[in-house]
């Protein structure tokens, strides 16, 4: 019985380590003060902030992290242009939003950004204003890179991402 329990605990530990490592290098560690994170992004010359709204048991989030956000070219592009944060929509952790208000993660996700299904990717400009939103997993790394380029080039001011994608294929 003791050996079975030890084996089960080791299996759970290896699963959680694997989950934490799949997009290692993509997301920055946050201290929960997104107003400060925004200031840092400005100082570092970033185009804005990228938030990946997710929840632990989401298979689509898992797939995105494992197959797209783990790609070196995706990581390099997003690190160059954005401050990148993982945001748990079920989180009870108190954080400070871009406006300096303290709220639980799940309150921000639900009330401020109306995130109901995951993943949801939201890009913010350097004032903390959301400028682009993508719901669901991107099809592949090329679409993810195109989404980043769409924001960096401020194409959201002129057209939708769907139209931008169509024009990029031409």
Protein Blocks (a to p, Z undefined) as FASTA:
>chain_A
ZZmmmmmmmmmmmmmmmmmmmmgokaccdehiaklmmmmmmmnopabdcdddddfklmkl
mmmmmmmmmpmklmmmmmmmpccddddfkbcbdcddfkopacdfklmmmmmnopabdcdd
ddddfkopafbdcedjdfblmlmmmmmmmmmnommmmmcfklmmmmmmZZ
